[in-house]
Amino acid sequence: MTPSARVQAAIEILDLVIEAARSNGAPADRIIADWFRTRRFAGSKDRRAVRELTYRAIRACGEVPETGRAAMVRVAQENPDIAELFDGSRHAPAAISADEPVAARGAAPYWLMMRLANSGIDAEAAAHMLDRAPLDVRLNTLKGTPDDLPEGAEKTQAVNGWRYPPDTRIEPTEAFASGAIEVQDTGSQLTCEVVAAAPGETVVDLCAGAGGKTLALAASMANTGRLIACDSDRTRLSRLAPRAERAGTLPIETLLLNPGKEPARLSGLVGAADAVLVDAPCSGTGTWRRNPEARWRLTDKQILRYATTQARLLDIAASLVKPDGRLVFVTCSLLDAEGADQAEGFLARNPGWQAEAIALPAGTPRGAGLRLAPGQDGTDGFFVARFKRL
């Protein structure tokens, strides 16, 4: 593909991404993969270049663009080398006219920027939420030592955290295949450290998903004690077993929950847990570095629904904790509605609990918890709070 043809390909893909964002369709990475699956003429360099152009345009546009071309023209206006590729040649986009539509620059749609501002995130901090993310890994102390790390790793703030440049291919390495390392953002690792899961304890991961944080908890527990991973998504929860086997953990109990009827399934754990982690479903505003088009899909109603679910899960989790036990609340969001406000609401509803101070080598106090932000901490965005049962 010529450089101009790559720009045209990105425009076509962007049209599909924009349509999917409006209709809650497939994510951008799947759309890109599907587009190339039917275009065998594109080589690996072509695929990499088109993907880069596509995400560059997605990151550049705050509001959902009208068209893929309008998004790419936004990029071209600030990059003369790309503007020159709009030359109208074969397989190339037509030349840019003086009066054609151009997508608006910005970090997010206006309504969402207002929500971020009300949560203490200014325009500069919001822009950093779209920075390209590095590849972070957690050294799995059940299987490996720092000597097992592939070359190029730099230490992060997390106890067992290491970092590689963006686009590093870690899956083909022996360290990954053997389970000596797990891909996990540094911020995610730090939130697991807040749980302080210890050997011999009973620990519940209430919203385990595919088990990334569960595996970190298992390593902290040195494969002793009882670890229960819960989720309402059978498919995601089923991915934990093979990951746990590769990581060398002892059997982790799994519990499939029925949405809205969680207490019935969890009745055997009431008052039994030393620690419960609630990594609650959320808007994902802290993960825009990896999923920048997600900000085009979000609505205010969705945020309110997430907040309602978070409050309900916190109250359910509280019933599982024994006296003097701890409850850790985590969301990958920078919005107070899914962070500081949730922590305040939990304490107001549950007078038998108190917030505990969190000591991490990153983050900024926010309400009763701590907030990690991409621009300041170099991690995905997270809110984390820890509560103790009195």
Secondary structure by P-SEA (a helix, b strand, c coil): ccaaaaaaaaaaaaaaaaaaaaaccccaaaaaaaaacccccccaaaaaaaaaaaaaaaaacccccccaaaaaaaaaaacaaaaaaccccccccccccccccccccccccaaaaaaaaaacccaaaaaaccccccbbbbcccccccccccccccccccccbbbbbcccccccccccccccccccccaaaaaaaaaacccccbbbbcccccccaaaaaaaaaaccccbbbbbbccaaaaaaaaaaaaaacccbbbbbbbcccccccccccccccccbbbccccccccccccccccccccccaaaaaaaaaaaaaaaaaaaaaccccbbbbbbbccccccccaaaaaaaaaacccbbbbbbbccbbbbcccbbbbbccccccccbbbbbbbcc
